[in-house]
Amino acid sequence: MLLALPLNQALHGVAFCRTVFCLTAVVSGAAVAMLWIWLINGEFADVK
């Protein structure tokens, strides 16, 4: 909530902050997906 109020204002750099926060969510989801693909891969599988 502390971050929501300043990011909702028309301030300089708000778009950059929003991008950074959104990118962290997207990149972490993509990293988890690639990790699962790597773990389940038939050739290099650690999980069977």
QUIVENQUI-V220794 format. One record per pair of residues at least 4 apart in sequence whose C-alpha atoms are under 7 Angstrom apart, sorted by the first residue. I is the first residue (numbers start at 1). J is the second residue. D is the distance in Angstrom with one decimal. If there is no record, write none. Layout:
i=I j=J d=D
i=I j=J d=D
This chain:
i=1 j=5 d=6.7
i=3 j=7 d=6.2
i=4 j=8 d=6.1
i=5 j=9 d=6.8
i=7 j=14 d=5.7
i=13 j=17 d=6.4
i=14 j=18 d=6.2
i=15 j=19 d=6.1
i=16 j=20 d=6.2
i=17 j=21 d=6.2
i=18 j=22 d=6.1
i=19 j=23 d=5.9
i=20 j=24 d=6.3
i=21 j=25 d=6.8
i=22 j=26 d=6.3
i=23 j=27 d=5.8
i=24 j=28 d=6.0
i=25 j=29 d=6.3
i=26 j=30 d=6.2
i=27 j=31 d=6.0
i=28 j=32 d=6.2
i=29 j=33 d=6.2
i=30 j=34 d=6.1
i=31 j=35 d=6.1
i=32 j=36 d=6.3
i=33 j=37 d=6.2
i=34 j=38 d=6.1
i=35 j=39 d=6.1
i=36 j=40 d=6.1
i=37 j=41 d=5.8
i=38 j=45 d=6.9
i=39 j=45 d=5.1
i=39 j=46 d=5.4
i=39 j=47 d=5.7
i=40 j=45 d=5.2
i=40 j=46 d=6.9
i=40 j=47 d=5.8
i=41 j=45 d=4.9
